[in-house]
């Protein structure tokens, strides 16, 4: 007779997200579902997957009755700007009045407002603020998060942000993946010489590598920020040091950032709202994952969204993320992003679940650890107050989480959560 630490029984629908590699194109439309299922957990890992009938003879220290609910892997958010100082709610009224972003910037707002607040904040203040946001993400069923720097735009503050992420990885239940985005914008002191600024950020890579502060390097390739040529040189320098690379690409205009992501073998190309037909075709033939951020288009009241349908039909692998940040997507709610993907990107429920689990995991090089329920993997599991997988993106604007288990331990329960649970 098998004995488990925890046995979850009476699962109505179980999404294991089984398969190999990220789901691409047609694969995203297929979602195997186990019904009347059960799973057993041992030492923080998945030890059994089967039917509820098979589980009737098992013993466990803790039995969780899912009562016919949906059970899935923990969600993965592969694009966030987690660590920052201050907030920008005062800018909303200006946007509503039609004040252009450049005018807001001139008045002391925009990204430079966040840069000033982040530079002024202590490491402890940034830690406590980021922890608050991580707690909220966990409450929404997210168990793995990518976190970027990029609000320092100088050596001292960029390192400060990255060290906060490093500490959070050690102290918070959520698994964190760190990305250096020093090339997020051009600071005022370098507005006349962006190449000099990029040289300084490239030089900082050695310290980041030595202290193991980041796994990825990213850059914002866009009109008014960094060109394709500058982005290529910067990311090639990062790759030569052993970093994996990502790129903020074609958010507004089709500069060729999508094509650059493919050329460089970037793990992901993010935003891609303005991706060209050529870029989408190249993306579909590559291993680069398209990380789409519909929350940003929604919050900025844009009519144009990334062409998810064309990408999937072409055969690309698509993931979804919040783009959590204080200026263009101030939300920790990945469930809301799932609804926006249905309503604004015309993605099916099956495609959406791939995009927030297995594909999102591969978009941050965690495909072998997160995003799937499989024997031997971490028991990162969400039990949903939902009867089936289509219900979560359909019923928008609320938190459907019933319970979250991180490495087999309950860390969220019915809207109340305990992020101080030790995972050691």
TORKOL-4160 file (C-alpha; in steps of 0.2 Angstrom, whole numbers, padded with zeros to 4 digits, m for minus):
424
<pt num="1" X="0000" Y="0000" Z="0000"/>
<pt num="2" X="0007" Y="0017" Z="m0005"/>
<pt num="3" X="0009" Y="0031" Z="0008"/>
<pt num="4" X="0011" Y="0049" Z="0003"/>
<pt num="5" X="0014" Y="0065" Z="0012"/>
<pt num="6" X="m0002" Y="0072" Z="0003"/>
<pt num="7" X="m0015" Y="0065" Z="m0008"/>
<pt num="8" X="m0026" Y="0076" Z="m0018"/>
<pt num="9" X="m0042" Y="0066" Z="m0023"/>
<pt num="10" X="m0059" Y="0069" Z="m0032"/>
<pt num="11" X="m0051" Y="0080" Z="m0045"/>
<pt num="12" X="m0064" Y="0085" Z="m0058"/>
<pt num="13" X="m0051" Y="0089" Z="m0072"/>
<pt num="14" X="m0033" Y="0088" Z="m0070"/>
<pt num="15" X="m0021" Y="0097" Z="m0082"/>
<pt num="16" X="m0004" Y="0089" Z="m0082"/>
<pt num="17" X="0002" Y="0098" Z="m0098"/>
<pt num="18" X="0011" Y="0082" Z="m0103"/>
<pt num="19" X="0023" Y="0082" Z="m0117"/>
<pt num="20" X="0041" Y="0087" Z="m0122"/>
<pt num="21" X="0047" Y="0104" Z="m0125"/>
<pt num="22" X="0036" Y="0119" Z="m0127"/>
<pt num="23" X="0019" Y="0117" Z="m0137"/>
<pt num="24" X="0020" Y="0125" Z="m0154"/>
<pt num="25" X="0006" Y="0130" Z="m0166"/>
<pt num="26" X="m0006" Y="0116" Z="m0168"/>
<pt num="27" X="0000" Y="0107" Z="m0152"/>
<pt num="28" X="m0006" Y="0122" Z="m0142"/>
<pt num="29" X="m0024" Y="0118" Z="m0147"/>
<pt num="30" X="m0023" Y="0101" Z="m0139"/>
<pt num="31" X="m0026" Y="0099" Z="m0121"/>
<pt num="32" X="m0026" Y="0081" Z="m0113"/>
<pt num="33" X="m0038" Y="0081" Z="m0098"/>
<pt num="34" X="m0038" Y="0068" Z="m0085"/>
<pt num="35" X="m0055" Y="0067" Z="m0076"/>
<pt num="36" X="m0059" Y="0059" Z="m0059"/>
<pt num="37" X="m0041" Y="0060" Z="m0055"/>
<pt num="38" X="m0030" Y="0060" Z="m0040"/>
<pt num="39" X="m0011" Y="0064" Z="m0037"/>
<pt num="40" X="0000" Y="0059" Z="m0023"/>
<pt num="41" X="0014" Y="0070" Z="m0016"/>
<pt num="42" X="0030" Y="0064" Z="m0007"/>
<pt num="43" X="0045" Y="0075" Z="m0001"/>
<pt num="44" X="0038" Y="0090" Z="m0011"/>
<pt num="45" X="0037" Y="0081" Z="m0027"/>
<pt num="46" X="0024" Y="0072" Z="m0038"/>
<pt num="47" X="0024" Y="0054" Z="m0034"/>
<pt num="48" X="0008" Y="0048" Z="m0041"/>
<pt num="49" X="m0004" Y="0053" Z="m0055"/>
<pt num="50" X="m0019" Y="0042" Z="m0058"/>
<pt num="51" X="m0038" Y="0039" Z="m0056"/>
<pt num="52" X="m0047" Y="0043" Z="m0040"/>
<pt num="53" X="m0052" Y="0024" Z="m0040"/>
<pt num="54" X="m0033" Y="0019" Z="m0040"/>
<pt num="55" X="m0030" Y="0031" Z="m0025"/>
<pt num="56" X="m0044" Y="0024" Z="m0014"/>
<pt num="57" X="m0031" Y="0011" Z="m0007"/>
<pt num="58" X="m0018" Y="0023" Z="m0003"/>
<pt num="59" X="m0013" Y="0031" Z="0013"/>
<pt num="60" X="m0007" Y="0049" Z="0016"/>
<pt num="61" X="m0003" Y="0061" Z="0031"/>
<pt num="62" X="m0014" Y="0074" Z="0023"/>
<pt num="63" X="m0029" Y="0071" Z="0011"/>
<pt num="64" X="m0036" Y="0085" Z="0001"/>
<pt num="65" X="m0053" Y="0083" Z="m0006"/>
<pt num="66" X="m0054" Y="0093" Z="m0022"/>
<pt num="67" X="m0073" Y="0091" Z="m0023"/>
<pt num="68" X="m0073" Y="0090" Z="m0042"/>
<pt num="69" X="m0063" Y="0106" Z="m0044"/>
<pt num="70" X="m0050" Y="0109" Z="m0058"/>
<pt num="71" X="m0032" Y="0106" Z="m0054"/>
<pt num="72" X="m0017" Y="0112" Z="m0064"/>
<pt num="73" X="0002" Y="0116" Z="m0062"/>
<pt num="74" X="0006" Y="0132" Z="m0054"/>
<pt num="75" X="0006" Y="0147" Z="m0066"/>
<pt num="76" X="0022" Y="0154" Z="m0073"/>
<pt num="77" X="0024" Y="0173" Z="m0076"/>
<pt num="78" X="0039" Y="0175" Z="m0088"/>
<pt num="79" X="0040" Y="0194" Z="m0089"/>
<pt num="80" X="0038" Y="0206" Z="m0075"/>
<pt num="81" X="0047" Y="0221" Z="m0068"/>
<pt num="82" X="0045" Y="0216" Z="m0050"/>
<pt num="83" X="0058" Y="0227" Z="m0041"/>
<pt num="84" X="0054" Y="0246" Z="m0042"/>
<pt num="85" X="0052" Y="0261" Z="m0030"/>
<pt num="86" X="0036" Y="0272" Z="m0030"/>
<pt num="87" X="0021" Y="0271" Z="m0041"/>
<pt num="88" X="0013" Y="0281" Z="m0054"/>
<pt num="89" X="m0006" Y="0282" Z="m0051"/>
<pt num="90" X="m0005" Y="0301" Z="m0053"/>
<pt num="91" X="m0002" Y="0299" Z="m0071"/>
<pt num="92" X="m0018" Y="0290" Z="m0075"/>
<pt num="93" X="m0028" Y="0307" Z="m0075"/>
<pt num="94" X="m0015" Y="0315" Z="m0086"/>
<pt num="95" X="m0017" Y="0300" Z="m0099"/>
<pt num="96" X="m0036" Y="0302" Z="m0098"/>
<pt num="97" X="m0034" Y="0320" Z="m0102"/>
<pt num="98" X="m0024" Y="0315" Z="m0118"/>
<pt num="99" X="m0008" Y="0322" Z="m0111"/>
<pt num="100" X="0006" Y="0314" Z="m0122"/>
<pt num="101" X="0018" Y="0302" Z="m0114"/>
<pt num="102" X="0033" Y="0314" Z="m0119"/>
<pt num="103" X="0024" Y="0328" Z="m0110"/>
<pt num="104" X="0022" Y="0317" Z="m0095"/>
<pt num="105" X="0040" Y="0313" Z="m0096"/>
<pt num="106" X="0044" Y="0332" Z="m0097"/>
<pt num="107" X="0034" Y="0335" Z="m0081"/>
<pt num="108" X="0044" Y="0323" Z="m0072"/>
<pt num="109" X="0033" Y="0308" Z="m0074"/>
<pt num="110" X="0035" Y="0292" Z="m0084"/>
<pt num="111" X="0049" Y="0279" Z="m0082"/>
<pt num="112" X="0061" Y="0292" Z="m0076"/>
<pt num="113" X="0049" Y="0295" Z="m0061"/>
<pt num="114" X="0051" Y="0277" Z="m0057"/>
<pt num="115" X="0070" Y="0278" Z="m0059"/>
<pt num="116" X="0071" Y="0292" Z="m0047"/>
<pt num="117" X="0061" Y="0283" Z="m0034"/>
<pt num="118" X="0071" Y="0267" Z="m0036"/>
<pt num="119" X="0087" Y="0275" Z="m0035"/>
<pt num="120" X="0081" Y="0284" Z="m0019"/>
<pt num="121" X="0074" Y="0268" Z="m0011"/>
<pt num="122" X="0085" Y="0257" Z="0001"/>
<pt num="123" X="0088" Y="0239" Z="m0003"/>
<pt num="124" X="0077" Y="0234" Z="0012"/>
<pt num="125" X="0063" Y="0246" Z="0006"/>
<pt num="126" X="0063" Y="0238" Z="m0012"/>
<pt num="127" X="0064" Y="0220" Z="m0004"/>
<pt num="128" X="0048" Y="0224" Z="0006"/>
<pt num="129" X="0039" Y="0231" Z="m0008"/>
<pt num="130" X="0043" Y="0217" Z="m0020"/>
<pt num="131" X="0039" Y="0204" Z="m0007"/>
<pt num="132" X="0021" Y="0212" Z="m0006"/>
<pt num="133" X="0019" Y="0211" Z="m0025"/>
<pt num="134" X="0025" Y="0193" Z="m0025"/>
<pt num="135" X="0013" Y="0188" Z="m0011"/>
<pt num="136" X="m0001" Y="0194" Z="m0022"/>
<pt num="137" X="0006" Y="0185" Z="m0037"/>
<pt num="138" X="0006" Y="0169" Z="m0026"/>
<pt num="139" X="m0012" Y="0172" Z="m0021"/>
<pt num="140" X="m0017" Y="0172" Z="m0039"/>
<pt num="141" X="m0009" Y="0155" Z="m0042"/>
<pt num="142" X="0008" Y="0160" Z="m0049"/>
<pt num="143" X="0023" Y="0149" Z="m0042"/>
<pt num="144" X="0037" Y="0154" Z="m0054"/>
<pt num="145" X="0041" Y="0172" Z="m0059"/>
<pt num="146" X="0054" Y="0181" Z="m0070"/>
<pt num="147" X="0060" Y="0197" Z="m0062"/>
<pt num="148" X="0069" Y="0211" Z="m0072"/>
<pt num="149" X="0080" Y="0225" Z="m0066"/>
<pt num="150" X="0079" Y="0241" Z="m0077"/>
<pt num="151" X="0074" Y="0255" Z="m0065"/>
<pt num="152" X="0091" Y="0260" Z="m0060"/>
<pt num="153" X="0099" Y="0265" Z="m0076"/>
<pt num="154" X="0116" Y="0266" Z="m0067"/>
<pt num="155" X="0127" Y="0253" Z="m0059"/>
<pt num="156" X="0123" Y="0255" Z="m0041"/>
<pt num="157" X="0104" Y="0254" Z="m0043"/>
<pt num="158" X="0104" Y="0240" Z="m0056"/>
<pt num="159" X="0114" Y="0229" Z="m0044"/>
<pt num="160" X="0103" Y="0234" Z="m0030"/>
<pt num="161" X="0088" Y="0228" Z="m0039"/>
<pt num="162" X="0096" Y="0212" Z="m0044"/>
<pt num="163" X="0102" Y="0209" Z="m0026"/>
<pt num="164" X="0084" Y="0211" Z="m0020"/>
<pt num="165" X="0078" Y="0197" Z="m0032"/>
<pt num="166" X="0092" Y="0186" Z="m0026"/>
<pt num="167" X="0087" Y="0188" Z="m0008"/>
<pt num="168" X="0068" Y="0185" Z="m0013"/>
<pt num="169" X="0073" Y="0169" Z="m0021"/>
<pt num="170" X="0081" Y="0163" Z="m0005"/>
<pt num="171" X="0067" Y="0169" Z="0006"/>
<pt num="172" X="0050" Y="0168" Z="m0004"/>
<pt num="173" X="0041" Y="0153" Z="m0009"/>
<pt num="174" X="0039" Y="0158" Z="m0027"/>
<pt num="175" X="0054" Y="0153" Z="m0038"/>
<pt num="176" X="0062" Y="0168" Z="m0046"/>
<pt num="177" X="0072" Y="0169" Z="m0062"/>
<pt num="178" X="0083" Y="0185" Z="m0063"/>
<pt num="179" X="0085" Y="0196" Z="m0079"/>
<pt num="180" X="0097" Y="0211" Z="m0081"/>
<pt num="181" X="0088" Y="0225" Z="m0090"/>
<pt num="182" X="0100" Y="0239" Z="m0088"/>
<pt num="183" X="0097" Y="0244" Z="m0106"/>
<pt num="184" X="0078" Y="0248" Z="m0102"/>
<pt num="185" X="0079" Y="0267" Z="m0107"/>
<pt num="186" X="0092" Y="0280" Z="m0109"/>
<pt num="187" X="0095" Y="0290" Z="m0093"/>
<pt num="188" X="0095" Y="0309" Z="m0095"/>
<pt num="189" X="0113" Y="0310" Z="m0091"/>
<pt num="190" X="0117" Y="0300" Z="m0107"/>
<pt num="191" X="0103" Y="0306" Z="m0118"/>
<pt num="192" X="0116" Y="0313" Z="m0130"/>
<pt num="193" X="0127" Y="0297" Z="m0130"/>
<pt num="194" X="0117" Y="0281" Z="m0128"/>
<pt num="195" X="0132" Y="0271" Z="m0135"/>
<pt num="196" X="0142" Y="0276" Z="m0120"/>
<pt num="197" X="0128" Y="0271" Z="m0108"/>
<pt num="198" X="0127" Y="0254" Z="m0116"/>
<pt num="199" X="0146" Y="0252" Z="m0114"/>
<pt num="200" X="0143" Y="0255" Z="m0096"/>
<pt num="201" X="0129" Y="0243" Z="m0094"/>
<pt num="202" X="0140" Y="0230" Z="m0104"/>
<pt num="203" X="0154" Y="0232" Z="m0092"/>
<pt num="204" X="0142" Y="0229" Z="m0078"/>
<pt num="205" X="0139" Y="0212" Z="m0085"/>
<pt num="206" X="0156" Y="0206" Z="m0077"/>
<pt num="207" X="0150" Y="0210" Z="m0060"/>
<pt num="208" X="0133" Y="0202" Z="m0062"/>
<pt num="209" X="0141" Y="0186" Z="m0069"/>
<pt num="210" X="0154" Y="0186" Z="m0054"/>
<pt num="211" X="0140" Y="0188" Z="m0041"/>
<pt num="212" X="0128" Y="0176" Z="m0051"/>
<pt num="213" X="0114" Y="0190" Z="m0050"/>
<pt num="214" X="0106" Y="0186" Z="m0067"/>
<pt num="215" X="0103" Y="0172" Z="m0079"/>
<pt num="216" X="0096" Y="0183" Z="m0093"/>
<pt num="217" X="0101" Y="0199" Z="m0101"/>
<pt num="218" X="0087" Y="0210" Z="m0110"/>
<pt num="219" X="0086" Y="0226" Z="m0119"/>
<pt num="220" X="0072" Y="0237" Z="m0125"/>
<pt num="221" X="0074" Y="0238" Z="m0144"/>
<pt num="222" X="0062" Y="0252" Z="m0150"/>
<pt num="223" X="0060" Y="0269" Z="m0158"/>
<pt num="224" X="0067" Y="0282" Z="m0146"/>
<pt num="225" X="0076" Y="0269" Z="m0136"/>
<pt num="226" X="0089" Y="0257" Z="m0143"/>
<pt num="227" X="0091" Y="0252" Z="m0162"/>
<pt num="228" X="0092" Y="0235" Z="m0169"/>
<pt num="229" X="0111" Y="0237" Z="m0172"/>
<pt num="230" X="0114" Y="0243" Z="m0154"/>
<pt num="231" X="0103" Y="0229" Z="m0147"/>
<pt num="232" X="0112" Y="0216" Z="m0157"/>
<pt num="233" X="0129" Y="0222" Z="m0151"/>
<pt num="234" X="0124" Y="0223" Z="m0133"/>
<pt num="235" X="0115" Y="0205" Z="m0133"/>
<pt num="236" X="0130" Y="0198" Z="m0142"/>
<pt num="237" X="0142" Y="0204" Z="m0128"/>
<pt num="238" X="0130" Y="0196" Z="m0115"/>
<pt num="239" X="0130" Y="0180" Z="m0125"/>
<pt num="240" X="0149" Y="0179" Z="m0126"/>
<pt num="241" X="0149" Y="0179" Z="m0107"/>
<pt num="242" X="0137" Y="0165" Z="m0106"/>
<pt num="243" X="0121" Y="0174" Z="m0102"/>
<pt num="244" X="0105" Y="0169" Z="m0111"/>
<pt num="245" X="0096" Y="0183" Z="m0119"/>
<pt num="246" X="0079" Y="0190" Z="m0121"/>
<pt num="247" X="0073" Y="0206" Z="m0130"/>
<pt num="248" X="0059" Y="0219" Z="m0129"/>
<pt num="249" X="0055" Y="0219" Z="m0147"/>
<pt num="250" X="0043" Y="0227" Z="m0159"/>
<pt num="251" X="0032" Y="0234" Z="m0145"/>
<pt num="252" X="0026" Y="0249" Z="m0156"/>
<pt num="253" X="0034" Y="0248" Z="m0173"/>
<pt num="254" X="0041" Y="0234" Z="m0184"/>
<pt num="255" X="0059" Y="0238" Z="m0182"/>
<pt num="256" X="0065" Y="0220" Z="m0185"/>
<pt num="257" X="0066" Y="0216" Z="m0166"/>
<pt num="258" X="0057" Y="0200" Z="m0169"/>
<pt num="259" X="0069" Y="0195" Z="m0183"/>
<pt num="260" X="0084" Y="0200" Z="m0171"/>
<pt num="261" X="0077" Y="0189" Z="m0157"/>
<pt num="262" X="0077" Y="0174" Z="m0169"/>
<pt num="263" X="0094" Y="0178" Z="m0177"/>
<pt num="264" X="0102" Y="0178" Z="m0159"/>
<pt num="265" X="0093" Y="0163" Z="m0153"/>
<pt num="266" X="0085" Y="0173" Z="m0139"/>
<pt num="267" X="0075" Y="0162" Z="m0127"/>
<pt num="268" X="0060" Y="0174" Z="m0130"/>
<pt num="269" X="0055" Y="0189" Z="m0140"/>
<pt num="270" X="0043" Y="0199" Z="m0129"/>
<pt num="271" X="0029" Y="0211" Z="m0133"/>
<pt num="272" X="0029" Y="0209" Z="m0153"/>
<pt num="273" X="0014" Y="0219" Z="m0155"/>
<pt num="274" X="0022" Y="0226" Z="m0171"/>
<pt num="275" X="0030" Y="0210" Z="m0177"/>
<pt num="276" X="0031" Y="0209" Z="m0196"/>
<pt num="277" X="0024" Y="0195" Z="m0207"/>
<pt num="278" X="0042" Y="0191" Z="m0210"/>
<pt num="279" X="0046" Y="0191" Z="m0191"/>
<pt num="280" X="0032" Y="0180" Z="m0187"/>
<pt num="281" X="0037" Y="0167" Z="m0201"/>
<pt num="282" X="0054" Y="0167" Z="m0194"/>
<pt num="283" X="0048" Y="0165" Z="m0176"/>
<pt num="284" X="0038" Y="0150" Z="m0181"/>
<pt num="285" X="0053" Y="0141" Z="m0188"/>
<pt num="286" X="0064" Y="0145" Z="m0172"/>
<pt num="287" X="0065" Y="0140" Z="m0154"/>
<pt num="288" X="0062" Y="0158" Z="m0148"/>
<pt num="289" X="0046" Y="0159" Z="m0139"/>
<pt num="290" X="0034" Y="0174" Z="m0141"/>
<pt num="291" X="0030" Y="0181" Z="m0124"/>
<pt num="292" X="0014" Y="0192" Z="m0127"/>
<pt num="293" X="0008" Y="0205" Z="m0115"/>
<pt num="294" X="m0010" Y="0210" Z="m0118"/>
<pt num="295" X="m0011" Y="0219" Z="m0101"/>
<pt num="296" X="0000" Y="0232" Z="m0108"/>
<pt num="297" X="m0010" Y="0236" Z="m0123"/>
<pt num="298" X="m0026" Y="0236" Z="m0113"/>
<pt num="299" X="m0019" Y="0248" Z="m0099"/>
<pt num="300" X="m0012" Y="0260" Z="m0112"/>
<pt num="301" X="m0029" Y="0259" Z="m0121"/>
<pt num="302" X="m0021" Y="0253" Z="m0137"/>
<pt num="303" X="m0032" Y="0247" Z="m0151"/>
<pt num="304" X="m0018" Y="0236" Z="m0158"/>
<pt num="305" X="m0013" Y="0219" Z="m0149"/>
<pt num="306" X="0000" Y="0206" Z="m0154"/>
<pt num="307" X="m0006" Y="0195" Z="m0168"/>
<pt num="308" X="m0007" Y="0179" Z="m0157"/>
<pt num="309" X="m0018" Y="0170" Z="m0170"/>
<pt num="310" X="m0006" Y="0172" Z="m0184"/>
<pt num="311" X="0009" Y="0167" Z="m0173"/>
<pt num="312" X="0000" Y="0151" Z="m0168"/>
<pt num="313" X="m0007" Y="0147" Z="m0185"/>
<pt num="314" X="0011" Y="0149" Z="m0192"/>
<pt num="315" X="0018" Y="0137" Z="m0179"/>
<pt num="316" X="0026" Y="0148" Z="m0166"/>
<pt num="317" X="0026" Y="0145" Z="m0148"/>
<pt num="318" X="0017" Y="0158" Z="m0138"/>
<pt num="319" X="0017" Y="0162" Z="m0119"/>
<pt num="320" X="0008" Y="0175" Z="m0109"/>
<pt num="321" X="0014" Y="0187" Z="m0095"/>
<pt num="322" X="0008" Y="0201" Z="m0085"/>
<pt num="323" X="0022" Y="0213" Z="m0089"/>
<pt num="324" X="0019" Y="0219" Z="m0071"/>
<pt num="325" X="0027" Y="0237" Z="m0069"/>
<pt num="326" X="0021" Y="0253" Z="m0062"/>
<pt num="327" X="0019" Y="0262" Z="m0079"/>
<pt num="328" X="0011" Y="0252" Z="m0092"/>
<pt num="329" X="0004" Y="0236" Z="m0083"/>
<pt num="330" X="0001" Y="0238" Z="m0065"/>
<pt num="331" X="m0006" Y="0221" Z="m0061"/>
<pt num="332" X="0000" Y="0205" Z="m0053"/>
<pt num="333" X="m0015" Y="0196" Z="m0059"/>
<pt num="334" X="m0011" Y="0183" Z="m0072"/>
<pt num="335" X="m0028" Y="0177" Z="m0072"/>
<pt num="336" X="m0034" Y="0193" Z="m0079"/>
<pt num="337" X="m0021" Y="0192" Z="m0093"/>
<pt num="338" X="m0029" Y="0175" Z="m0097"/>
<pt num="339" X="m0045" Y="0183" Z="m0100"/>
<pt num="340" X="m0038" Y="0197" Z="m0110"/>
<pt num="341" X="m0029" Y="0184" Z="m0121"/>
<pt num="342" X="m0046" Y="0176" Z="m0125"/>
<pt num="343" X="m0055" Y="0193" Z="m0128"/>
<pt num="344" X="m0041" Y="0203" Z="m0136"/>
<pt num="345" X="m0029" Y="0190" Z="m0144"/>
<pt num="346" X="m0043" Y="0178" Z="m0149"/>
<pt num="347" X="m0034" Y="0163" Z="m0141"/>
<pt num="348" X="m0043" Y="0148" Z="m0136"/>
<pt num="349" X="m0044" Y="0141" Z="m0118"/>
<pt num="350" X="m0032" Y="0127" Z="m0123"/>
<pt num="351" X="m0020" Y="0139" Z="m0130"/>
<pt num="352" X="m0021" Y="0150" Z="m0115"/>
<pt num="353" X="m0017" Y="0136" Z="m0103"/>
<pt num="354" X="m0001" Y="0131" Z="m0113"/>
<pt num="355" X="0004" Y="0149" Z="m0113"/>
<pt num="356" X="0003" Y="0152" Z="m0094"/>
<pt num="357" X="0011" Y="0135" Z="m0089"/>
<pt num="358" X="0023" Y="0125" Z="m0100"/>
<pt num="359" X="0027" Y="0138" Z="m0113"/>
<pt num="360" X="0029" Y="0151" Z="m0100"/>
<pt num="361" X="0041" Y="0140" Z="m0091"/>
<pt num="362" X="0052" Y="0137" Z="m0107"/>
<pt num="363" X="0052" Y="0156" Z="m0110"/>
<pt num="364" X="0063" Y="0157" Z="m0094"/>
<pt num="365" X="0073" Y="0141" Z="m0096"/>
<pt num="366" X="0062" Y="0132" Z="m0083"/>
<pt num="367" X="0054" Y="0120" Z="m0095"/>
<pt num="368" X="0061" Y="0105" Z="m0086"/>
<pt num="369" X="0056" Y="0111" Z="m0068"/>
<pt num="370" X="0040" Y="0121" Z="m0069"/>
<pt num="371" X="0023" Y="0122" Z="m0079"/>
<pt num="372" X="0019" Y="0103" Z="m0079"/>
<pt num="373" X="0013" Y="0090" Z="m0067"/>
<pt num="374" X="0024" Y="0075" Z="m0069"/>
<pt num="375" X="0031" Y="0061" Z="m0058"/>
<pt num="376" X="0047" Y="0068" Z="m0050"/>
<pt num="377" X="0044" Y="0086" Z="m0053"/>
<pt num="378" X="0041" Y="0099" Z="m0039"/>
<pt num="379" X="0023" Y="0098" Z="m0033"/>
<pt num="380" X="0018" Y="0116" Z="m0038"/>
<pt num="381" X="0000" Y="0114" Z="m0039"/>
<pt num="382" X="m0016" Y="0125" Z="m0040"/>
<pt num="383" X="m0033" Y="0119" Z="m0035"/>
<pt num="384" X="m0046" Y="0131" Z="m0043"/>
<pt num="385" X="m0064" Y="0136" Z="m0038"/>
<pt num="386" X="m0069" Y="0131" Z="m0056"/>
<pt num="387" X="m0077" Y="0116" Z="m0063"/>
<pt num="388" X="m0067" Y="0115" Z="m0079"/>
<pt num="389" X="m0052" Y="0124" Z="m0087"/>
<pt num="390" X="m0063" Y="0135" Z="m0099"/>
<pt num="391" X="m0071" Y="0143" Z="m0084"/>
<pt num="392" X="m0055" Y="0153" Z="m0078"/>
<pt num="393" X="m0052" Y="0164" Z="m0093"/>
<pt num="394" X="m0071" Y="0165" Z="m0096"/>
<pt num="395" X="m0076" Y="0172" Z="m0079"/>
<pt num="396" X="m0065" Y="0187" Z="m0078"/>
<pt num="397" X="m0059" Y="0200" Z="m0065"/>
<pt num="398" X="m0060" Y="0188" Z="m0049"/>
<pt num="399" X="m0047" Y="0177" Z="m0041"/>
<pt num="400" X="m0052" Y="0158" Z="m0044"/>
<pt num="401" X="m0039" Y="0151" Z="m0033"/>
<pt num="402" X="m0045" Y="0139" Z="m0020"/>
<pt num="403" X="m0028" Y="0133" Z="m0014"/>
<pt num="404" X="m0010" Y="0134" Z="m0020"/>
<pt num="405" X="0003" Y="0121" Z="m0015"/>
<pt num="406" X="0022" Y="0125" Z="m0017"/>
<pt num="407" X="0033" Y="0110" Z="m0017"/>
<pt num="408" X="0019" Y="0101" Z="m0009"/>
<pt num="409" X="0015" Y="0113" Z="0005"/>
<pt num="410" X="m0001" Y="0123" Z="0006"/>
<pt num="411" X="0004" Y="0141" Z="0004"/>
<pt num="412" X="m0013" Y="0149" Z="m0001"/>
<pt num="413" X="m0030" Y="0143" Z="0004"/>
<pt num="414" X="m0046" Y="0151" Z="m0001"/>
<pt num="415" X="m0040" Y="0169" Z="m0003"/>
<pt num="416" X="m0029" Y="0169" Z="0013"/>
<pt num="417" X="m0011" Y="0164" Z="0011"/>
<pt num="418" X="0004" Y="0161" Z="0022"/>
<pt num="419" X="0020" Y="0165" Z="0012"/>
<pt num="420" X="0030" Y="0162" Z="0028"/>
<pt num="421" X="0029" Y="0143" Z="0026"/>
<pt num="422" X="0046" Y="0135" Z="0026"/>
<pt num="423" X="0051" Y="0126" Z="0010"/>
<pt num="424" X="0067" Y="0118" Z="0018"/>
